[in-house]
Amino acid sequence: MLPVRLRPAALEELTEAWGWYEQKREGLGDEFRACVDVGIAAIGRSPLGRAKIRGDARRKLIRRFPYALIYLAEPEHVEVVAVFHTSRDPVEWQERVR
């Protein structure tokens, strides 16, 4: 299992999404975070298990929520570049992996 690191932009997106869900219903933000944690564990166990979607970037969809982890599988770790809402314009995360 490789360690998983979140870039600052991805951590900010995760924090914002958690807050948005928590405002909608108390505890929903924690449910979102738990689903993200499951996704993070999955990419740590099998970083090459998802197809490349742009360059070397790969995507892991989050169960129950319209988010994806966009990540790079590095030799020593997995680097999450975005915690991205699937309805947003992908150009934003694509600029992070150039």
C-alpha positions as CSV (number, residue, x, y, z in Angstrom):
1,M,0.0,0.0,0.0
2,L,1.3,3.4,-1.0
3,P,0.9,6.5,1.1
4,V,-1.6,9.0,-0.3
5,R,-1.0,12.7,-0.2
6,L,-3.4,15.5,-1.0
7,R,-2.2,18.6,-2.7
8,P,-3.3,21.8,-0.9
9,A,-5.9,22.5,-3.6
10,A,-7.4,19.1,-3.2
11,L,-7.5,19.5,0.6
12,E,-9.2,22.8,0.2
13,E,-11.8,21.2,-2.1
14,L,-12.4,18.4,0.4
15,T,-12.8,20.9,3.2
16,E,-15.2,23.1,1.2
17,A,-17.3,20.1,0.2
18,W,-17.4,18.8,3.7
19,G,-18.7,22.2,4.9
20,W,-21.3,22.4,2.2
21,Y,-22.7,18.9,3.0
22,E,-22.6,19.6,6.8
23,Q,-24.7,22.7,6.2
24,K,-27.3,20.7,4.3
25,R,-27.6,18.2,7.1
26,E,-25.6,17.7,10.3
27,G,-23.5,14.6,9.9
28,L,-23.7,14.5,6.1
29,G,-20.3,16.1,5.8
30,D,-18.9,13.3,7.9
31,E,-20.6,10.7,5.7
32,F,-19.0,12.4,2.7
33,R,-15.6,12.4,4.3
34,A,-16.0,8.7,5.2
35,C,-16.7,7.9,1.5
36,V,-13.7,10.0,0.4
37,D,-11.6,8.1,2.9
38,V,-12.7,4.8,1.4
39,G,-11.7,6.1,-2.0
40,I,-8.3,7.2,-0.7
41,A,-7.7,3.8,0.8
42,A,-8.7,2.1,-2.5
43,I,-6.2,4.2,-4.6
44,G,-3.5,3.6,-2.0
45,R,-4.0,-0.2,-2.3
46,S,-4.3,-0.2,-6.1
47,P,-3.0,3.1,-7.6
48,L,-2.8,1.7,-11.1
49,G,-6.3,0.1,-10.9
50,R,-8.1,3.0,-12.7
51,A,-7.6,3.9,-16.3
52,K,-5.7,7.1,-17.2
53,I,-8.1,9.9,-18.1
54,R,-5.7,12.6,-19.1
55,G,-1.9,12.3,-19.4
56,D,-0.9,10.3,-16.3
57,A,-4.0,11.4,-14.2
58,R,-6.4,8.8,-13.0
59,R,-9.9,9.1,-11.5
60,K,-11.6,7.3,-8.6
61,L,-15.3,8.0,-8.3
62,I,-16.7,8.5,-4.8
63,R,-19.5,6.3,-3.7
64,R,-22.9,8.1,-2.9
65,F,-21.6,11.6,-3.8
66,P,-20.9,13.3,-7.2
67,Y,-17.2,13.6,-6.6
68,A,-14.1,12.1,-7.9
69,L,-10.5,11.8,-6.7
70,I,-8.2,12.9,-9.5
71,Y,-4.7,11.5,-8.8
72,L,-1.3,10.7,-10.0
73,A,0.3,7.3,-9.2
74,E,3.9,8.1,-8.4
75,P,6.5,5.4,-7.6
76,E,6.7,6.2,-3.9
77,H,3.2,7.6,-3.2
78,V,-0.2,8.6,-4.7
79,E,-0.8,12.3,-5.1
80,V,-4.4,13.5,-5.2
81,V,-4.5,16.7,-7.2
82,A,-8.3,17.3,-6.9
83,V,-11.4,16.3,-5.0
84,F,-13.6,17.3,-7.8
85,H,-17.4,17.7,-8.2
86,T,-18.2,15.7,-11.4
87,S,-20.5,18.5,-12.8
88,R,-17.7,21.1,-12.8
89,D,-15.6,22.0,-15.8
90,P,-12.7,19.5,-15.8
91,V,-10.3,22.2,-17.2
92,E,-9.7,23.3,-13.7
93,W,-8.1,20.0,-12.6
94,Q,-6.6,19.4,-16.0
95,E,-4.4,22.5,-15.5
96,R,-3.0,20.9,-12.3
97,V,-1.6,17.9,-14.1
98,R,0.2,19.6,-16.9
